[in-house]
Amino acid sequence: MEGVERVKPHYLELNSKTLIDDYIISKKWEEVRAQTAELDPAGELIFTTHNKNDYCLLEESKFIFDIDITKADGSRYINTSEIGLVNNAVMYMFKSAKLRFGSHDIEMVDHLGYATSCLGHLSYGSAYSMNNGLKQGWFYENSSDGITTHDGFKKIQRLLLKDTTEKGQVTFTVPFNHIFGFKGKVLIGMDLIATFTKHITDLPIIRIAGVDAAKIHLKRMVWKIPYLHPSILAETELGRNIIAEKHIDYPFLHRECHSVAVPSQATSFDYAIMHMDTKSKPMGLIVWFQTGKMEDQTKNPNMLNHCDLKDARVRMNTEIYPNLDLRCDFDNNTYMECYDRFDDFRKKLTFTDTPILPYDFKNMYPYFAFDLSNQRERIVGSTDQITVEFKFKRNVPADTYAYSLLLYDRTINLQMLNDKSMKVVSY
């Protein structure tokens, strides 16, 4: 029958080949520590691994954080203390993270806690949030009514206070790609440098009023990097690229996070974002608002505000993307278009539905998504001026900030050299 293809069940394929991965003989791990003995003060923590003739799979690396929470005077809490950590707490300890290959800046992520929280909501499912996500301090906050009412808080509180002799101590393992976008292929002979800028902040901590104020300490931080030992067959194939000094492209999804204060009592606001990377084009933009949650341990920085937004659109240079404004009325539950756009954008990244329920979207995670991927060809070397134009139903409250996460496809070109190393050619 024309247009029909018969499919044989796999269990009847008696002559099918057995697939064997024998390209990698072994994997070894290197622990890289910060170039400073002091982890707690504000400042830069720099992790450097020097030129090696080994194959590094950077996307499988991870950062280990030993955390200790005490009262402000250094004394310990007890089992029943209503204190814990917010979702993604470790990332809120840092202003920014930067990745360098040799002398070249590859990625720089500002507002690290906010950026990675947004990325997590674009990536992780509910099952991960309720189970394996806890190893990195990621959990689904499923209640905006109070910090002690949701399951995630109870699980983190158990880790901090009930499953440990020294109350307040816990270790988290955060995957490399939770922070940085670079991924895809091995690196060889490259100096790798990760820099985290730490600040003194209350953002990671959540407690109820009346509980003694807390202080969070970073006791240890390690970058664990895997190095692969290829088989003779794989080494031979890789050797051909080295002899030919082949150029290799590394495409990945780059991220930029920006923030700006929204003028108090404003009913309209234009948020200008200058996109400076002239060799790539934006894929999408997520924008969100937050009011009155800065440096207050009784407020959760992951709880966002819709600020009674009624209309929004993105202008790239002189054109509107997409061509229809985003319209909503949260008072009357007319916000499903906002929810739908966020869900559609997540599907574009992960091919999965968002685990955020519509009413949680309204009350906790009102992210406003704009798909910027279908654009006209630009002039090479041009700079994009991206402006988000907002209109509000009511005056914006004081102490409100707008955040934006700009995602765009980027490609780094590396050249393999005869001395079994790599150099950055373009990025």
Order of alpha helices (4+ residues) and beta strands (2+ residues): beta-beta-beta-beta-beta-beta-beta-alpha-alpha-alpha-beta-alpha-beta-beta-beta-beta-alpha-beta-beta-beta-beta-beta-alpha-alpha-beta-beta-beta-beta
